[in-house]
């Protein structure tokens, strides 16, 4: 694996993108069509911490850069999706 980029950084960056994609998905499925910067900020915080946790617990040395990006994307998207769903069910 290329040692030029930190694996945790790749995973966290991809998770942030994944969370952003989930907030975009939520925006596209709403009727009022107002995009909430507050929701995006919350999603980025959640996904960053989730990605750091995942990246610190898996053996990243044996995972390719593409694999790390996919892990990060799914982690960020899933973490934000679960929190969003829990908030909707709580309301």
C-alpha positions in Angstrom: 0.0 0.0 0.0 1.2 3.5 -0.8 2.5 5.2 2.3 2.0 8.7 1.0 -1.5 9.2 2.4 -2.6 8.3 5.9 -5.2 5.5 5.8 -7.2 7.1 8.6 -7.4 10.3 6.6 -8.7 8.5 3.5 -11.3 6.7 5.6 -12.5 9.9 7.4 -12.6 11.9 4.1 -14.7 9.2 2.5 -17.0 9.1 5.5 -17.6 12.8 5.4 -18.5 12.5 1.7 -20.8 9.6 2.5 -22.6 11.6 5.2 -22.9 14.5 2.7 -24.4 12.1 0.2 -27.0 11.0 2.8 -28.0 14.6 3.6 -28.3 15.3 -0.1 -30.5 12.2 -0.4 -32.7 13.6 2.4 -32.9 17.0 0.7 -34.0 15.4 -2.6 -36.7 13.5 -0.8 -38.3 16.5 1.1 -41.2 18.6 0.0 -40.0 22.0 1.3 -36.7 21.9 -0.7 -34.7 23.9 1.9 -31.3 22.4 2.6 -30.3 22.6 6.2 -26.7 23.6 6.9 -27.3 22.6 10.5 -28.1 19.0 9.4 -25.1 18.9 7.2 -22.9 20.1 10.1 -24.3 17.4 12.4 -23.8 14.8 9.7 -20.2 15.7 9.2 -19.5 15.5 13.0 -21.2 12.1 13.3 -19.5 10.7 10.3 -16.1 11.9 11.2 -16.2 10.3 14.7 -17.7 7.1 13.2 -14.9 6.9 10.6 -12.2 7.5 13.1 -13.6 4.7 15.2 -13.8 2.3 12.2 -10.4 3.3 10.9 -8.8 2.8 14.3 -10.3 -0.7 14.8 -9.7 -2.3 11.4 -6.4 -3.5 10.1 -5.9 -0.8 7.5 -2.5 -1.9 6.4 -3.9 -4.8 4.3 -6.7 -2.7 2.8 -6.2 -0.9 -0.5 -7.0 2.8 -1.0 -10.1 2.0 -2.9 -11.2 -0.4 -0.1 -10.6 2.3 2.5 -12.6 4.8 0.5 -15.5 2.3 0.2 -15.4 1.6 3.9 -15.4 5.3 4.6 -18.3 6.0 2.2 -20.5 3.3 3.7 -19.6 4.2 7.3 -20.4 7.9 6.8 -23.6 7.2 4.9 -24.8 4.6 7.3 -23.9 6.6 10.5 -25.8 9.6 9.2 -28.7 7.5 8.0 -29.1 5.8 11.3 -29.0 9.0 13.3 -31.4 10.7 10.9 -33.8 7.8 11.2 -33.6 7.8 14.9 -34.4 11.5 15.1 -37.4 11.0 12.8 -38.7 8.2 14.9 -38.2 10.3 18.1 -40.3 13.2 16.8 
